């Protein structure tokens, strides 16, 4: 195919819009900061591999990798590392693991982490999430009210632990 028929300017060659950056302070645990750095290195390696492709007509994967790199660099630059061990162990704080018991007697352990490492599936929550806000500052034996879209749940704080 002649290069005369290839469109050089167009939406495929424009940078993708940046990913939204949270307005909240970017608190990170040591694991969270290490994960951001690992993800940045992976995104940079991906971009390098994409740029080394012989056939580079589709620039969208490169634009996505560049966008991800911009996001990760911004998150690392704004990171506020917090050592969970520096907070009092008798009160729920950023980085702590908290075991709670719900109204049916089911115990669940949550860790309060930075936004970028928060994962409900892994029981890690951000401090400004509804559950995080309910738990921060609580002590073992306290009852807290977790306001969810499905209604309020009362939780009993059973244990507070600093991660390893």
N, C-alpha and C positions, 0 to 999 in steps of 0.2 A: 504494500500500500504506500502510495506517495505521501510524504509528509505534508503536502499541500492540503490533504483532506483530514488532517488531524487538528482538532481544535485545541489550541494552546492556552487560551484564556477562557476561563469559565468557572463554574462553581466547584469543580473538582480540584482546581488549583488554588483556591482561596483558603486561608486558614479557617479552621472550624471555630465557632465561638467558644470562649473559655468556659470551663466548668464552673458552676457557682461556688464561691468561697463563703463559708459560714461567717456570720457576723459575731459569733461567740469567740472568746479567747481560745486559742489553739493549744489547750493543755494536752500533753502527751506523756504516756508512761515510757520508761526506757524501752520496753518491747515495742511500743507504738512508733517511737522515733526510729528504731532499727528497721521496722517494717516499712516505713515511708522511704527510708534510704534504699532498702532492697528493691522496693517497687520502682523507684527512680532508676536504679541501675538496670533493671529488667526492661523498662520502657526505653531507655537509651540504647540498649542492645537490640531491641526490636526495631527501633528506628534505623540503626546502622544496617541491620540486615535488610530492611525494606529499601533503603537507598542503594544497596549493593545489587538489587535485583536487575536482571538483564532487561526485563520487560517492565517499564515503569509508567505505562500509560494510565493506570489507575492510581491516582495520587491520594485517594481518600484514606487508605490505611496509614500513609505517612502523616497526613494531616491529623488523624486521630492520635497517633503516637506523639506528635509534637504538642498537641493540646494536653495530653496526659502528662507530658514532661513539664509543661508550664504549670499545671495544677500542682504536681508533686513538689516542684521547686518552691512554689509559693507557700505550700503547707510546711515544708521543712524550714523555710526562712522565718515563718511566723510561729514556729513551734516554741512552746514554753514547757521545757522538761520539768516534770514533777516526780520527786522520789517519794513513793507511797510510805516508805519507812520513816520519813521525816514527820509525818502527821501522827497525832496521838492515836494509839491503837484501840482506845476505848470508845472512839466516836467515828462514825462512817465518814470517810473522806475520799477524795479522788485517788484512784488506784486500789482502794481496798476491795476485798472480797467480802460480801455480805450474804449470810444465810438467813432466809426469811421463811416463815411458815404462814401459809394462807389460812383462810377460814375453814378449809376442809382438812387441815392438818398436813398438807403437802409441803415439804421443804424444797426450796430452790436456792441455789447460790448464784449471785450476780457479782460481776466486777464492774466498777465504775471506771471507765477508760475514756480516752479521747475519741472524738467523732470518727476519725479515720479508722480506728480499730474496733469501733462498736459493731456488734453483731448479735442480734437476738438469738440466732441459732447457737452461738457459742456462749451465750449468757453474759455478754459484755454490753454495757449501756453507757451512753453519754451522760455527763453530769447535768445537762439541762433538759434531758428527757423527763417525761412525767414521773417515771419510777426513780430516776436519779435524783430529781428534786425532792421527792418524798423521803428518800433514804439518807441523803447527806445531812450530817449533824445528828442523826439518831444514834442511840446507844443500845447495847444488848438489853433486851427486856422491854424496849419501847414498842408501842404500836404506831404504825404509820398508815396513812390513807393514800392509796395509789388511785388516782383518778384516771380512768381509761374511757375510751369512747363507749364501751359496753357497760360502763357504770363503775362505781367505786368499789375497791377491794381493800379490806383491812389486813395488814401484814404485821406479824410479830417478828421483830429482829431477834434472831437466835444467837448468831455469832458474827464477829467481825474479825477478819484476818488480813494481814499484809501479805501480798503475794511473794513467792520465793524470788 
